[in-house]
């Protein structure tokens, strides 16, 4: 249960044709064909830089969005697909070897005939367990079992680094148990959310009918689930409130936990999930647990059985026979606007990446990652890090004590590029050629148990939260490290043969973003050791909060699909964007590469830098997904990650001679570092 990991991009679908990229683009050019010359940079720089690309790259029917992350993921997905097919075709693979496991998992997922013939029957034992619930103790034991196989029911439990002692791993209870993506989907009165709730009720009825219930009963069951989940939603913290680490950190011992929820036996729960009785755990949302405690008394056992049946089928419908899979997809269409189901092989690859990701990654990096690329990326990283160090040493508003602590934190920040130093051990995971859904259940059990086994153990500081093939990057405040998987170290983010201006504008933006996360409104609350500790003087903190408040106000003025951007939700990512791109630009200007940089296709090196930064956000997105992301995603919409960020940078204004009174010119600009 990693909390507050600062991601470069948050995706709701696995982002995905690199082959199309290669066919249409020369890696040594600036991709001027991406531009829309009919738009002035002063009017809308995002559309100026990416309008040509957007016109030529409509969203495929099986996607909710299509952008540069997708094109790169598409190529990576094809590479992984070949790895999985080769393993599946090798019937001589040694039993229990990684090759046998990844091959058999893929085979079971592609065996549509068997999956359709089996229907829902592979889950019969799980449904029988729910039906056999006779009392509150049975209910709690069943909830523990469902958690162990990866079903989100009632609440969530997992491991986390102790916010205030980063050397220990603790257990954490968090809110959960919802079928829709977030509390706001149940509570907001907007027409868009009401329409989704209506679709969800229909989806619930459909699923209960597919399970064999009569339509009249299915309608009652759907309303029961909606009632329980709405009550849970009312007690759930908002995405904005959860951004404050202090608000979700409440350490409790067994006596305090027992008093908080008198109707739930935590010792029995811990025993059922195979966890030795912990001395203390973090209760992230005490009010939510109080509500659960009350609901255990007021909701009947029959209604809880309905609720648990729903969450069981909801967790595994996509891996069952065609009727369940198609019904599951129809609800996904409502949430994301996607028009068509992805080919089966892509869905299996995505799922297997989630279960056996580091096993796949071990093979992937041997085939596709270059040590020379790693060295060049590290050079860019070190130059950006140097610029932040220089800024911290010279910031006029920062007092000496705070400056010293900030420099110490930066010096202690670890950088990890490419892949982990040691690989996961999958020896205890059993995989065979079917049923597919049972492979997924065993995979979930393996992942859940692996996570729970960390509690009370020494911290493994070599562990990564992302597989090497992931097209993303992250900063972990409790570890105080930045992580750049090999997957993102490919065009358009990084290209060894491209002009330095493009690499600094693209991968430099990513690196600067992640480094800045250590000093955004959340990261700044953690010290160099990764502990939640205030290292700011009161005066400095007031000035810093004023700077981030500027970002909140700026982004709150933007809208998408008539929905306002939640400035307080995106402030961390927007701050990291501004700080990151600023640092990347300074690093480029002070690099040896800048001295040799040339004008390309009529664009100066400075202009190339900003165009390269804008290009990584080239995206088309369906309105349904836009509305979804603006509700739950801490990242600003792609357009504003470009326009909103660059409007605060005088060097951008100068590079493109942005006209006075331009929408791209922010008179009262925000400044972080």
C-alpha positions as CSV (number, residue, x, y, z in Angstrom):
1,X,0.0,0.0,0.0
2,X,2.4,2.6,-1.3
3,X,1.0,6.0,-0.4
4,X,2.0,9.4,-1.9
5,X,4.1,8.0,-4.7
6,X,4.5,10.9,-7.2
7,X,3.8,9.6,-10.7
8,X,4.7,11.4,-13.9
9,X,1.4,10.2,-15.5
10,X,-1.6,8.4,-14.1
11,X,-3.3,6.1,-16.6
12,X,-6.8,4.6,-16.3
13,X,-6.1,2.2,-19.1
14,X,-2.8,0.6,-20.1
15,X,-1.5,3.2,-22.4
16,X,-0.8,1.9,-25.9
17,X,1.5,2.2,-32.7
18,X,5.1,2.5,-32.1
19,X,5.4,1.0,-35.5
20,X,3.3,3.9,-36.7
21,X,5.7,6.2,-34.9
22,X,8.7,4.8,-36.7
23,X,7.0,4.9,-40.0
24,X,5.9,8.5,-39.8
25,X,8.8,10.1,-37.9
26,X,12.6,10.4,-38.2
27,X,14.1,10.4,-34.8
28,X,16.6,13.1,-35.8
29,X,14.0,15.7,-36.6
30,X,11.8,18.0,-34.6
31,X,8.6,16.4,-35.9
32,X,7.4,19.6,-37.4
33,X,4.6,17.6,-38.9
34,X,3.1,17.5,-35.4
35,X,2.6,21.3,-35.5
36,X,-0.5,23.2,-36.4
37,X,0.8,26.3,-38.1
38,X,-2.7,27.7,-38.3
39,X,-2.5,28.3,-34.5
40,X,-0.3,30.9,-33.0
41,X,2.0,29.9,-30.1
42,X,0.6,32.9,-28.3
43,X,-3.0,31.6,-28.7
44,X,-2.6,28.0,-27.5
45,X,0.9,26.5,-27.5
46,X,-0.4,23.0,-26.8
47,X,-2.5,23.0,-29.9
48,X,0.3,24.8,-31.9
49,X,2.8,22.1,-30.9
50,X,0.5,19.1,-31.2
51,X,-2.5,20.0,-33.4
52,X,-1.0,18.2,-36.5
53,X,-0.4,15.1,-34.5
54,X,-3.9,15.2,-33.0
55,X,-5.5,15.5,-36.5
56,X,-3.5,12.5,-37.8
57,X,-4.0,10.3,-34.8
58,X,-7.7,9.8,-34.0
59,X,-8.6,7.7,-31.0
60,X,-8.9,4.0,-31.9
61,X,-12.3,2.5,-31.1
62,X,-10.8,0.2,-28.4
63,X,-9.2,3.2,-26.6
64,X,-10.5,5.9,-24.3
65,X,-7.5,8.1,-25.1
66,X,-4.6,8.1,-27.6
67,X,-1.3,9.8,-27.0
68,X,2.4,9.5,-27.0
69,X,2.3,7.3,-24.0
70,X,0.0,5.0,-25.9
71,X,2.2,4.8,-29.0
72,X,5.2,3.8,-26.9
73,X,3.1,1.3,-24.8
74,X,1.9,-0.2,-28.1
75,X,5.5,-1.1,-29.1
76,X,6.4,-2.3,-25.6
77,X,3.2,-4.4,-25.6
78,X,4.1,-6.1,-28.9
79,X,7.6,-6.9,-27.5
80,X,6.1,-8.5,-24.3
81,X,3.5,-10.3,-26.4
82,X,6.3,-12.0,-28.3
83,X,8.0,-13.0,-25.1
84,X,4.8,-14.5,-23.8
85,X,4.0,-16.4,-27.0
86,X,7.5,-17.9,-27.1
87,X,7.1,-19.1,-23.6
88,X,3.6,-20.5,-24.2
89,X,4.9,-22.4,-27.2
90,X,7.8,-24.0,-25.3
91,X,6.3,-27.2,-23.9
92,X,9.7,-28.2,-22.7
93,X,10.0,-25.4,-20.1
94,X,11.1,-26.7,-16.7
95,X,8.2,-27.0,-14.2
96,X,8.0,-24.1,-11.9
97,X,10.4,-22.0,-14.0
98,X,9.6,-18.4,-14.9
99,X,9.3,-19.4,-18.5
100,X,6.7,-22.1,-17.6
101,X,4.7,-19.7,-15.5
102,X,4.6,-16.9,-17.9
103,X,3.9,-19.3,-20.8
104,X,1.1,-21.2,-19.0
105,X,-0.5,-18.0,-17.8
106,X,-0.7,-16.6,-21.3
107,X,-2.0,-19.9,-22.7
108,X,-4.8,-20.0,-20.1
109,X,-5.9,-16.4,-20.9
110,X,-6.0,-17.1,-24.6
111,X,-8.0,-20.4,-24.3
112,X,-11.3,-18.8,-25.0
113,X,-13.1,-22.1,-25.8
114,X,-12.3,-23.4,-22.2
115,X,-13.1,-20.0,-20.6
116,X,-16.5,-19.9,-22.3
117,X,-17.3,-23.5,-21.6
118,X,-16.5,-23.0,-17.9
119,X,-18.7,-20.0,-17.5
120,X,-18.8,-18.8,-13.9
121,X,-18.2,-22.3,-12.4
122,X,-14.5,-21.8,-11.5
123,X,-15.9,-19.4,-8.8
124,X,-18.4,-21.8,-7.4
125,X,-16.4,-22.5,-4.3
126,X,-16.1,-18.7,-3.6
127,X,-19.8,-18.1,-4.0
128,X,-20.5,-21.1,-1.7
129,X,-18.3,-19.6,0.9
130,X,-20.3,-16.4,0.8
131,X,-23.6,-18.3,0.9
132,X,-22.5,-20.2,4.0
133,X,-22.2,-17.1,6.1
134,X,-24.3,-17.6,9.3
135,X,-23.2,-14.9,11.7
136,X,-21.0,-11.8,12.0
137,X,-17.9,-13.9,12.6
138,X,-18.4,-15.8,9.4
139,X,-18.9,-12.5,7.6
140,X,-15.6,-11.1,8.9
141,X,-13.7,-14.3,8.1
142,X,-15.1,-14.2,4.5
143,X,-14.1,-10.6,4.1
144,X,-10.6,-11.5,5.1
145,X,-10.6,-14.4,2.6
146,X,-11.8,-12.1,-0.2
147,X,-9.1,-9.6,0.6
148,X,-6.6,-12.4,0.4
149,X,-7.7,-13.2,-3.2
150,X,-7.7,-9.6,-4.3
151,X,-11.4,-8.6,-3.9
152,X,-12.0,-5.0,-2.7
153,X,-14.8,-5.5,0.0
154,X,-15.7,-3.2,2.8
155,X,-12.2,-1.7,3.4
156,X,-8.6,-2.2,2.3
157,X,-5.7,-3.5,4.2
158,X,-2.0,-3.7,3.3
159,X,1.5,-2.6,4.1
160,X,3.0,0.8,4.1
161,X,6.2,2.5,5.3
162,X,5.6,4.2,8.5
163,X,5.3,7.9,7.7
164,X,7.1,8.9,10.9
165,X,9.7,6.0,11.0
166,X,10.7,5.2,7.4
167,X,12.8,2.3,8.7
168,X,9.8,0.1,9.5
169,X,6.9,-1.4,7.5
170,X,3.5,-1.3,9.1
171,X,0.0,-2.4,8.4
172,X,-2.6,0.1,7.2
173,X,-6.4,0.1,7.1
174,X,-7.8,2.3,4.4
175,X,-11.3,3.0,3.0
176,X,-12.6,0.9,0.2
177,X,-15.4,-1.3,-0.8
178,X,-16.9,0.8,-3.6
179,X,-17.8,-0.5,-7.1
180,X,-17.6,2.9,-8.8
181,X,-14.2,4.7,-9.0
182,X,-14.7,7.2,-6.2
183,X,-17.0,8.6,-3.6
184,X,-17.9,11.5,-5.8
185,X,-19.6,9.1,-8.3
186,X,-22.2,8.3,-5.6
187,X,-22.6,11.8,-4.1
188,X,-22.3,14.5,-6.7
189,X,-25.7,15.7,-8.1
190,X,-24.4,16.6,-11.6
191,X,-26.2,15.0,-14.5
192,X,-23.1,13.2,-15.6
193,X,-22.7,11.4,-12.3
194,X,-26.4,10.7,-12.1
195,X,-26.3,9.1,-15.5
196,X,-23.4,6.9,-14.4
197,X,-25.3,5.9,-11.3
198,X,-28.2,4.9,-13.4
199,X,-25.9,2.8,-15.7
200,X,-24.3,1.2,-12.7
201,X,-27.7,0.1,-11.3
202,X,-28.5,-1.5,-14.7
203,X,-25.0,-3.1,-14.7
204,X,-25.6,-4.6,-11.2
205,X,-29.0,-6.0,-12.3
206,X,-27.4,-7.5,-15.4
207,X,-24.6,-9.2,-13.4
208,X,-27.0,-10.7,-10.8
209,X,-29.2,-12.0,-13.6
210,X,-26.1,-13.6,-15.3
211,X,-25.5,-15.3,-11.9
212,X,-28.9,-16.9,-12.2
213,X,-31.1,-14.6,-10.2
214,X,-34.6,-13.7,-11.5
215,X,-34.9,-10.1,-12.9
216,X,-37.2,-9.0,-10.0
217,X,-34.7,-10.3,-7.4
218,X,-31.7,-8.8,-9.3
219,X,-33.4,-5.4,-9.1
220,X,-33.7,-5.7,-5.4
221,X,-30.1,-6.8,-5.1
222,X,-28.8,-4.0,-7.2
223,X,-30.6,-1.4,-5.0
224,X,-29.1,-3.2,-1.9
225,X,-25.5,-2.9,-3.2
226,X,-26.1,0.8,-4.2
227,X,-27.5,1.6,-0.7
228,X,-24.5,-0.1,1.1
229,X,-21.9,1.5,-1.2
230,X,-23.5,5.0,-1.0
231,X,-23.3,4.8,2.8
232,X,-19.6,3.8,2.5
233,X,-19.1,6.7,0.1
234,X,-20.6,9.2,2.5
235,X,-18.0,8.3,5.1
236,X,-15.1,8.2,2.6
237,X,-12.5,10.9,2.5
238,X,-12.2,13.0,-0.7
239,X,-9.3,12.7,-3.0
240,X,-8.2,16.2,-2.0
241,X,-8.4,15.5,1.7
242,X,-6.3,12.4,1.2
243,X,-3.4,14.4,-0.1
244,X,-2.5,15.5,3.4
245,X,-0.4,12.7,4.9
246,X,-1.3,13.9,8.4
247,X,-5.0,13.4,7.7
248,X,-4.5,9.7,6.8
249,X,-2.1,8.8,9.6
250,X,-3.6,7.6,12.8
251,X,-1.5,5.0,14.6
252,X,-3.4,2.7,16.9
253,X,-2.7,-0.3,19.1
254,X,-5.0,-3.3,19.5
255,X,-7.0,-1.7,22.4
256,X,-7.6,1.6,20.5
257,X,-8.5,-0.4,17.4
258,X,-11.0,-2.5,19.4
259,X,-12.6,0.6,20.8
260,X,-12.9,2.1,17.4
261,X,-14.8,-0.8,15.9
262,X,-16.4,-2.9,18.6
263,X,-18.3,-5.1,16.1
264,X,-15.2,-6.2,14.2
265,X,-12.7,-8.6,15.6
266,X,-9.3,-7.4,14.3
267,X,-7.4,-10.3,15.9
268,X,-9.6,-12.8,14.0
269,X,-9.1,-10.8,10.8
270,X,-5.3,-10.7,11.1
271,X,-5.3,-14.4,11.9
272,X,-7.4,-15.1,8.8
273,X,-5.1,-13.2,6.5
274,X,-2.0,-14.9,8.0
275,X,-0.6,-11.9,9.8
276,X,1.0,-12.1,13.2
277,X,-0.8,-9.7,15.6
278,X,0.8,-6.3,14.9
279,X,1.7,-4.0,17.7
280,X,0.3,-1.0,15.9
281,X,-1.3,-0.2,12.6
282,X,-2.2,3.0,10.8
283,X,-6.0,3.6,10.5
284,X,-6.0,6.0,7.6
285,X,-9.7,7.0,7.9
286,X,-11.1,6.4,11.4
287,X,-14.5,7.9,10.5
288,X,-14.8,5.4,7.7
289,X,-14.0,2.5,10.0
290,X,-16.6,3.9,12.5
291,X,-19.2,3.8,9.7
292,X,-18.2,0.2,8.9
293,X,-18.6,-0.7,12.5
294,X,-22.1,0.8,12.6
295,X,-23.1,-0.9,9.3
296,X,-22.1,-4.3,10.7
297,X,-24.9,-3.9,13.2
298,X,-27.5,-2.3,10.9
299,X,-27.1,-4.2,7.6
300,X,-28.5,-7.7,7.6
301,X,-26.4,-10.8,6.8
302,X,-28.5,-11.4,3.7
303,X,-27.7,-8.0,2.4
304,X,-24.0,-8.4,3.2
305,X,-24.1,-11.7,1.2
306,X,-25.5,-9.8,-1.8
307,X,-22.8,-7.1,-1.4
308,X,-20.0,-9.7,-1.3
309,X,-21.4,-11.7,-4.2
310,X,-21.3,-8.5,-6.2
311,X,-17.7,-7.6,-5.3
312,X,-16.6,-11.1,-6.1
313,X,-18.1,-11.1,-9.6
314,X,-17.0,-7.5,-10.2
315,X,-13.4,-8.4,-9.4
316,X,-13.2,-11.4,-11.9
317,X,-15.9,-10.8,-14.5
318,X,-13.3,-9.7,-17.1
319,X,-11.6,-13.2,-16.9
320,X,-14.8,-15.3,-17.2
321,X,-17.0,-16.3,-20.1
322,X,-18.1,-13.9,-22.8
323,X,-21.5,-12.8,-21.2
324,X,-19.7,-11.6,-18.0
325,X,-16.8,-10.1,-19.9
326,X,-19.0,-8.2,-22.3
327,X,-21.3,-6.9,-19.5
328,X,-18.1,-5.7,-17.6
329,X,-16.9,-4.0,-20.7
330,X,-20.3,-2.2,-21.3
331,X,-19.9,-0.6,-17.8
332,X,-16.3,0.4,-18.7
333,X,-17.7,2.1,-21.8
334,X,-19.9,4.3,-19.7
335,X,-17.0,5.3,-17.5
336,X,-14.4,5.9,-20.3
337,X,-16.2,6.3,-23.5
338,X,-14.3,3.5,-25.2
339,X,-16.1,2.2,-28.3
340,X,-14.7,-1.3,-28.7
341,X,-13.1,-4.0,-26.6
342,X,-9.4,-4.5,-27.1
343,X,-8.2,-7.7,-28.8
344,X,-8.0,-10.5,-26.3
345,X,-4.2,-10.9,-26.6
346,X,-3.7,-7.3,-25.4
347,X,-6.0,-7.8,-22.4
348,X,-4.2,-10.9,-21.4
349,X,-0.8,-9.2,-21.8
350,X,-2.0,-6.3,-19.6
351,X,-3.3,-8.7,-17.0
352,X,-0.2,-10.8,-17.0
353,X,1.9,-7.7,-16.6
354,X,0.0,-7.0,-13.4
355,X,0.6,-10.5,-11.9
356,X,4.0,-11.5,-13.3
357,X,5.4,-8.1,-14.2
358,X,8.8,-8.5,-12.7
359,X,9.3,-11.9,-14.2
360,X,8.5,-10.5,-17.6
361,X,10.6,-7.4,-16.8
362,X,13.7,-9.6,-16.1
363,X,13.5,-11.0,-19.7
364,X,12.5,-7.6,-21.2
365,X,15.6,-5.7,-19.9
366,X,18.0,-8.3,-21.1
367,X,16.5,-8.0,-24.6
368,X,15.8,-4.3,-25.0
369,X,17.6,-2.0,-22.5
370,X,21.0,-0.4,-23.3
371,X,23.6,0.4,-20.7
372,X,24.8,3.3,-22.8
373,X,21.3,4.8,-22.7
374,X,21.3,4.5,-18.9
375,X,24.6,6.5,-18.7
376,X,23.3,9.3,-20.9
377,X,20.1,9.6,-18.9
378,X,22.1,9.7,-15.7
379,X,24.1,12.6,-17.1
380,X,20.9,14.6,-17.8
381,X,19.6,13.7,-14.3
382,X,22.8,14.8,-12.6
383,X,22.8,18.1,-14.4
384,X,19.2,18.8,-13.4
385,X,20.0,17.8,-9.8
386,X,22.9,20.3,-9.9
387,X,20.5,23.1,-10.9
388,X,18.2,22.4,-8.0
389,X,21.2,22.4,-5.6
390,X,22.3,25.7,-7.1
391,X,18.8,27.2,-6.7
392,X,18.5,26.0,-3.1
393,X,21.8,27.6,-2.3
394,X,20.8,30.9,-3.7
395,X,17.1,31.3,-2.9
396,X,16.8,34.7,-1.3
397,X,13.6,33.9,0.6
398,X,14.9,30.7,2.3
399,X,16.4,31.0,5.7
400,X,19.7,29.2,6.5
401,X,18.2,26.4,8.7
402,X,15.6,25.5,6.0
403,X,18.2,25.8,3.3
404,X,20.5,23.3,5.1
405,X,17.7,20.8,5.5
406,X,16.6,21.1,1.9
407,X,20.2,20.6,0.6
408,X,20.6,17.6,2.9
409,X,17.4,16.0,1.5
410,X,18.5,16.6,-2.0
411,X,21.9,15.1,-1.3
412,X,20.2,12.0,0.2
413,X,17.9,11.5,-2.7
414,X,18.7,8.3,-4.6
415,X,18.2,7.8,-8.3
416,X,17.4,4.5,-9.9
417,X,17.4,4.1,-13.6
418,X,16.2,1.1,-15.7
419,X,15.4,-1.8,-13.5
420,X,15.9,-3.1,-9.9
421,X,19.1,-4.5,-8.6
422,X,17.4,-7.8,-7.6
423,X,14.4,-9.6,-9.0
424,X,11.3,-11.0,-7.4
425,X,11.1,-14.6,-6.4
426,X,8.0,-16.2,-7.8
427,X,8.7,-19.7,-6.6
428,X,5.6,-19.9,-4.4
429,X,3.2,-18.9,-7.2
430,X,1.5,-21.8,-8.9
431,X,0.5,-21.3,-12.5
432,X,-1.0,-23.8,-14.9
433,X,-2.9,-23.8,-18.2
434,X,-6.3,-23.2,-16.7
435,X,-8.9,-22.1,-15.7
436,X,-7.7,-18.6,-16.4
437,X,-9.5,-17.0,-13.5
438,X,-7.9,-19.4,-11.0
439,X,-4.5,-18.3,-12.2
440,X,-5.5,-14.7,-11.5
441,X,-6.8,-15.6,-8.1
442,X,-3.6,-17.4,-7.2
443,X,-1.7,-14.5,-8.6
444,X,-3.6,-12.1,-6.4
445,X,-3.0,-14.4,-3.4
446,X,0.7,-14.3,-4.2
447,X,0.8,-10.5,-4.5
448,X,-1.3,-9.9,-1.4
449,X,0.7,-12.3,0.7
450,X,4.0,-10.8,-0.6
451,X,2.7,-7.4,0.5
452,X,1.6,-8.6,4.0
453,X,4.9,-10.4,4.6
454,X,6.6,-7.0,4.6
455,X,4.8,-5.9,7.8
456,X,7.2,-5.9,10.7
457,X,10.2,-6.7,8.5
458,X,13.2,-4.5,7.6
459,X,12.6,-2.2,4.7
460,X,13.9,-3.5,1.4
461,X,15.3,-0.3,-0.1
462,X,16.1,-2.1,-3.4
463,X,12.5,-2.8,-4.2
464,X,10.7,-0.9,-7.1
465,X,7.0,-0.1,-7.2
466,X,7.0,-0.2,-11.0
467,X,8.1,-2.9,-13.4
468,X,11.0,-2.0,-15.8
469,X,8.7,-2.1,-18.8
470,X,6.3,0.5,-17.4
471,X,5.9,3.7,-19.4
472,X,6.0,6.0,-16.4
473,X,8.3,7.3,-13.6
474,X,7.8,8.1,-9.9
475,X,9.2,9.6,-6.7
476,X,8.7,7.9,-3.4
477,X,8.8,10.3,-0.4
478,X,9.2,7.6,2.2
479,X,12.2,6.2,0.3
480,X,13.3,9.6,-0.9
481,X,14.2,8.2,-4.3
482,X,13.3,8.8,-8.0
483,X,12.7,5.9,-10.3
484,X,12.9,5.9,-14.1
485,X,11.9,2.5,-15.5
486,X,13.6,1.5,-18.8
487,X,10.2,1.6,-20.5
488,X,10.0,5.4,-20.5
489,X,13.6,5.7,-21.8
490,X,12.5,5.5,-25.4
491,X,11.3,8.0,-28.1
492,X,9.6,10.4,-27.7
493,X,10.9,10.7,-24.1
494,X,14.5,9.9,-24.8
495,X,16.4,9.3,-28.0
496,X,20.2,9.0,-28.1
497,X,20.3,10.3,-31.6
498,X,18.0,13.3,-31.1
499,X,19.1,16.9,-30.5
500,X,19.9,17.5,-26.8
501,X,17.2,20.2,-26.7
502,X,14.6,17.5,-27.3
503,X,15.9,15.1,-24.7
504,X,16.2,17.8,-22.1
505,X,12.7,19.0,-23.0
506,X,11.2,15.5,-22.8
507,X,13.0,13.1,-20.5
508,X,14.5,16.1,-18.7
509,X,11.0,17.3,-18.0
510,X,10.2,13.8,-16.5
511,X,13.3,13.8,-14.4
512,X,12.9,17.3,-13.2
513,X,9.2,16.6,-12.4
514,X,10.2,13.6,-10.2
515,X,13.0,15.4,-8.4
516,X,10.6,18.3,-7.7
517,X,8.1,15.9,-6.1
518,X,10.6,15.8,-3.2
519,X,9.8,19.4,-2.7
520,X,6.2,19.8,-3.7
521,X,3.4,20.5,-1.3
522,X,3.4,16.8,-0.1
523,X,7.0,15.9,-0.6
524,X,8.2,18.9,1.3
525,X,6.6,17.4,4.4
526,X,9.1,14.5,4.4
527,X,12.7,14.8,5.4
528,X,15.8,13.2,3.8
529,X,15.3,10.0,5.6
530,X,11.8,9.8,4.3
531,X,10.1,10.7,7.6
532,X,7.0,12.9,7.9
533,X,8.7,15.7,9.7
534,X,8.5,19.5,9.4
535,X,12.0,20.8,8.4
536,X,10.7,24.2,7.4
537,X,10.9,27.4,9.5
538,X,7.5,28.9,10.1
539,X,8.4,31.9,7.9
540,X,9.7,29.8,5.0
541,X,6.7,27.5,5.1
542,X,4.4,30.4,4.9
543,X,6.2,31.6,1.8
544,X,6.3,28.2,0.3
545,X,2.5,27.7,0.8
546,X,1.9,31.0,-0.8
547,X,3.8,29.8,-3.9
548,X,1.8,26.6,-4.1
549,X,-1.5,28.5,-3.4
550,X,-0.7,30.4,-6.6
551,X,-0.7,27.1,-8.5
552,X,-4.0,26.1,-6.9
553,X,-5.7,29.3,-8.0
554,X,-4.2,29.2,-11.5
555,X,-5.4,25.6,-12.3
556,X,-8.8,26.1,-10.6
557,X,-9.6,28.5,-13.4
558,X,-9.3,25.8,-16.1
559,X,-12.2,23.7,-17.2
560,X,-12.7,20.4,-19.1
561,X,-16.1,19.3,-20.3
562,X,-17.7,22.1,-18.2
563,X,-16.1,20.6,-15.1
564,X,-13.5,22.8,-13.3
565,X,-10.1,21.4,-12.7
566,X,-9.7,20.8,-9.0
567,X,-6.7,23.0,-8.2
568,X,-6.3,21.5,-4.7
569,X,-6.2,18.0,-6.2
570,X,-3.6,18.7,-8.9
571,X,-1.4,21.2,-7.0
572,X,1.3,18.6,-6.3
573,X,1.6,17.4,-9.9
574,X,1.3,20.9,-11.3
575,X,4.0,22.1,-8.9
576,X,6.2,19.3,-10.0
577,X,5.6,20.1,-13.7
578,X,6.6,23.8,-13.1
579,X,9.6,23.0,-11.0
580,X,10.6,20.1,-13.2
581,X,10.5,21.9,-16.6
582,X,12.2,25.0,-15.1
583,X,15.1,22.9,-13.8
584,X,15.3,20.9,-17.0
585,X,15.6,24.2,-19.0
586,X,18.3,25.5,-16.7
587,X,20.2,22.3,-17.0
588,X,20.0,22.4,-20.8
589,X,21.2,26.0,-20.9
590,X,24.2,25.2,-18.7
591,X,25.1,21.9,-20.4
592,X,28.0,21.4,-22.8
593,X,25.4,20.2,-25.3
594,X,23.8,23.7,-25.4
595,X,27.1,25.2,-26.6
596,X,26.9,22.9,-29.6
597,X,23.1,23.2,-30.2
598,X,22.0,24.3,-33.6
599,X,18.8,25.7,-35.1
600,X,16.7,22.8,-36.6
601,X,14.0,23.3,-39.1
602,X,14.0,27.0,-38.3
603,X,13.6,26.5,-34.6
604,X,16.2,27.7,-32.1
605,X,17.5,25.4,-29.4
606,X,15.2,27.1,-26.8
607,X,12.2,26.6,-29.0
608,X,13.1,23.0,-29.7
609,X,13.2,22.4,-25.9
610,X,9.7,23.7,-25.4
611,X,8.3,21.9,-28.4
612,X,9.9,18.7,-27.2
613,X,8.3,19.2,-23.8
614,X,4.9,19.8,-25.4
615,X,5.2,16.8,-27.7
616,X,5.2,14.2,-24.9
617,X,1.7,15.4,-24.0
618,X,0.2,15.0,-27.5
619,X,-3.1,13.3,-26.7
620,X,-6.7,12.9,-27.9
621,X,-9.1,11.9,-25.2
622,X,-12.8,11.0,-25.0
623,X,-15.0,13.3,-22.9
624,X,-16.1,10.4,-20.6
625,X,-12.5,9.7,-19.6
626,X,-11.8,13.4,-19.3
627,X,-14.6,13.8,-16.8
628,X,-13.4,10.7,-15.0
629,X,-9.9,11.9,-14.7
630,X,-10.8,15.4,-13.6
631,X,-12.7,13.8,-10.7
632,X,-10.0,11.5,-9.4
633,X,-6.7,12.2,-11.1
634,X,-4.1,14.3,-9.2
635,X,-2.5,15.2,-12.6
636,X,-3.8,18.2,-14.6
637,X,-5.2,17.6,-18.1
638,X,-2.5,17.3,-20.8
639,X,-3.2,20.7,-22.3
640,X,-2.7,22.5,-19.0
641,X,0.5,20.5,-18.2
642,X,1.8,22.4,-21.2
643,X,0.0,25.7,-21.3
644,X,-0.4,26.2,-17.6
645,X,3.2,25.3,-16.9
646,X,4.8,27.3,-19.7
647,X,2.7,30.4,-19.0
648,X,4.7,30.8,-15.8
649,X,8.1,30.6,-17.5
650,X,9.6,33.9,-18.8
651,X,12.1,32.0,-20.9
652,X,9.2,30.4,-22.8
653,X,7.6,33.8,-23.3
654,X,10.9,35.1,-24.7
655,X,11.7,32.0,-26.9
656,X,8.4,32.4,-28.8
657,X,7.9,36.1,-28.5
658,X,4.5,35.6,-26.9
659,X,2.3,38.6,-27.5
660,X,1.1,40.9,-24.7
661,X,-2.4,40.0,-23.4
662,X,-1.9,36.4,-24.8
663,X,-3.7,33.5,-23.0
664,X,-0.2,32.0,-22.9
665,X,1.1,34.9,-20.8
666,X,0.5,34.9,-17.0
667,X,1.1,38.4,-15.7
668,X,1.2,37.2,-12.0
669,X,3.2,34.1,-12.6
670,X,3.7,31.3,-10.1
671,X,7.3,30.5,-9.1
672,X,8.5,27.6,-7.0
673,X,12.2,27.2,-7.5
